[in-house]
Amino acid sequence: MNTSMTPTKTVGTPDFVAIKAKQNAAWSSGDYARIGTTLQIVGETLAEAMDLAPSTQVLDVAAGNGNSTLAFARRWCDVTSTDYVPALLERGRDRAEAEGHSVTFRQADAEALPFPDGSFDAVVSTFGVMFTPDQKTAASELERVTRSGGKIGLANWTASGFIGLLFKTLGGHVAPPAGVNSPAQWGDTEWITDTFEGTNQISINKRSFAFRYRSPAHFVDVFRTWYGPVHKAFLALDSTGKAALEADILTLIDRMNTATDGSMCVPAEYAEIIIDKT
């Protein structure tokens, strides 16, 4: 897993196969679906912003437990939901079936999507594709499977927002993979515009998601138990290291918490990106 969200340049040639295996293990640990469901509003907001017509062919990349998948399915789009963690796809399938939506689920690597060129009218990802280690390849794949005149919609955490700073905190205790760029590049306007060159227009809006928990300690407990990267970071440390990481996370929350009643309400900035492909 990459536990640094500070944009940096790649050094050397990273072993992407080994890194992805570790990432898969990280995201498979805990139970990301318990966290993912709390982020549902981001998928709904992206779906509204993209304003797609019913029956639009939509691919959700690194879909997790299906937040964007469900958001677009609720608007009668024909959705294919993909992720490389089978357990998360199963959670997405359960959610879709519970709501009566017909969605296609398929295990897939975001850096090697198993679809022909131009297969989809729209390709989307919320807090998913940004964590791929080979970022340029993943971005190229998003463009490749989007038809000419189609759209790409993304929601990506920024380096200066709460989650960006949380990952930076993790990176101060557990070293990220050598030579891998920060996921936060996907929330950087310059990187996005430089990377997605074959486009008519790129719209980037900074939005905020509020992390609401019973208390800062409740947030730490939930994330260290269920959120793969935080879960793995705590497992990698001894008792002294665990205590230090917890203290640093609580300090970060205290700095950003807007709640005054002992609970937690921390705004987390993310970039909502809509790309019109030429």
DAHUZI-V765988 format. One line per field, one symbol per residue. ss: DSSP state (A for helix, B for strand, O for the rest). psi: psi as a letter, one per 40 degrees, with the letter a starting at -180 (. if undefined). A space follows every 50 residues. Layout:
BEGIN
ss: ???
psi: ???
END
This chain:
BEGIN
ss: OOOOOOOOOOOOOOOAAAAAAAAAAAAAOOOAAAAAAAAAAAAAAAAAAA OOOOOOBBBBOOOOOOAAAAAAAOOOOBBBBBBOOAAAAAAAAAAAAAAO OOOBBBBOBOOBOOOOOOOBBBBBBBOOAAAOOOAAAAAAAAAAABBBBB BBBBBBBOOOOAAAAAAAAAAOOOOOOOOOOOAAAAAOAAAAAAAOOOBB BBBBBBBBBBBBBOOAAAAAAAAAAAOAAAAAAAAOOOAAAAAAAAAAAA AAAAAABOOOOOOBBBBBBBBBBBBBBO
psi: ihfhehhiihhahigddddddddddddeibgddddddeeddddddddddd fiiiehhhhhhfebefdddddddeefihhhhiiehdddddddddddddef ihihhhhiheeghfiihfdidihihhfcdeehdgddddddddddehihea ihhihhiideiddddddddddedhhihhehihdedeehdddddddgdfid ihhhhhihhhhhididdddddddeddhddddddddeiadddddddddddd dddddeheieeeahhhhhiihhhhhhi.
END
